[in-house]
Amino acid sequence: MVPFIDLNSQFKRIQSDVEERVLAVLRSGQYILGPEVAALEQQLAEFTGVKHAISCASGTDALMIALMAEGIGPGDAVFTTPFTFFATAEVIALLGATPIFVDIDPETFNIDPAALDKAITALKTGDTSCTALPKWSAEKLAVLKPRGIIAVDLFGLPADYGQINAVAERHGLFVLEDAAQGYGGKLNGLRAGALAKVACTSFFPAKPLGCYGDGGALFTDDDTLADLFRSIRVHGQGSDRYENVRLGITGRLDAIQAAVLIPKLAIFQDELDARQRVAATYNRLLAALDVELITPTVPNGYYSAWAQYSVLASNAAARQALMDKLKAAGIPTMIYYPKPLHLQKAFENLGHQPGDFPLSESVAERIFSLPMHPYLDDATIAQIVSAFK
Ligand SMILES: Cc1ncc(COP(=O)(O)O)c(C=O)c1O
């Protein structure tokens, strides 16, 4: 069986460094935050090209901390894509605010800036003729205050921040970049993590830069926000641990995960280069096949972190047939994501129906992902592609 991702090959490459660093942490007696975490944060900030990287306990906590710093709560509306991992919208609702979904660009799978502009205008004016707002009464909708946007760098490709930041500025909203999948990617030479005022990432093991447990980080150039993030991640602490000046969470990164991430960050660009090779080889070999399949688009000026290599079949039945064929040949595939968030039971209070975000729904029915990791050699890629025949 071909592995879907291969963390073992990576571990063999960094094993001695990781073991030495983890052992040093175990012997140090300092297990939460501390010098290893401070060193990692410094290196992450440099890699990303931002002033501050603030590590935390997960990508979800990073999003949560960013929204808490904005004071997001009941009555606030935060615009986001329905075609993402659940956590992106979950954090909005966890804080009592309302996620307002906006359909995607069907080529990049990221939030469509034109549709975003329309949705913000619709909520401000109450004119729902060109977007699907929650199916609530006009009075209930009128209470919602547009506050911010969470754009997601899906599958590793940054969203269109040139346009998203411009739309946000026009409407007076903040932009939060969810780079959980996009960390390592670039847009016009700027790294994911530096594409909006605040960005978040996840170090979940399967992410392009993952640790050996849960972890995450926030990025910003803003000194005041950085201090706020550091306070919120430790129960809203003030100048010392037992002074609490606001509400916060247990959102710290542990030192063992930092000890794992430092050696991984050292080889990250090399791994990103390898992911480019894998994606280019897939593109070339799949284009030569006589199968109806759309390969991923990377527009000019964009550099994908290739968290996933996802293709579109012509319809749901064709997808199932292709996935079955690959499975029979020992090739695993995954569907990210089979059900857009507006149709998830957890969000049924929003009253959305099938048809509300047709592009997200159509992509969810047709998409599937092939094995993708930096250690995938050309012969194995050829083996995977020949299984389509
Ligand atoms: C787009 C996106 N946002 C947020 C998260 C949440 O990250 P975590 O699992 O580290 O909490 C993930 C990944 O799991 C993700 O893919």
The ligand as a Tripos MOL2 file, in Angstrom:
@<TRIPOS>MOLECULE
LIG
   16    16     1     0     0
SMALL
NO_CHARGES

@<TRIPOS>ATOM
      1 C1         -8.0520   25.2210    7.5210 C.3       1 LIG1
      2 C2         -7.8470   24.7480    8.9280 C.ar      1 LIG1
      3 N1         -8.1180   25.5840    9.9470 N.ar      1 LIG1
      4 C3         -7.9250   25.2170   11.2200 C.ar      1 LIG1
      5 C4         -7.4390   23.9800   11.5500 C.ar      1 LIG1
      6 C5         -7.3160   23.6100   12.9790 C.3       1 LIG1
      7 O1         -6.0290   23.2620   13.3760 O.3       1 LIG1
      8 P1         -5.8020   22.2850   14.6240 P.3       1 LIG1
      9 O2         -6.2030   20.9180   14.2000 O.co2     1 LIG1
     10 O3         -4.3270   22.4080   14.8940 O.co2     1 LIG1
     11 O4         -6.6050   22.8040   15.7510 O.co2     1 LIG1
     12 C6         -7.1200   23.0710   10.5120 C.ar      1 LIG1
     13 C7         -6.5560   21.7380   10.7200 C.2       1 LIG1
     14 O5         -6.7870   20.8770   11.4130 O.2       1 LIG1
     15 C8         -7.3540   23.4700    9.1720 C.ar      1 LIG1
     16 O6         -7.0910   22.6420    8.1530 O.3       1 LIG1
@<TRIPOS>BOND
     1     1     2 1
     2     2     3 ar
     3     2    15 ar
     4     3     4 ar
     5     4     5 ar
     6     5     6 1
     7     5    12 ar
     8     6     7 1
     9     7     8 1
    10     8     9 2
    11     8    10 1
    12     8    11 1
    13    12    13 1
    14    12    15 ar
    15    13    14 2
    16    15    16 1
@<TRIPOS>SUBSTRUCTURE
     1 LIG1         1 GROUP 0 **** ****
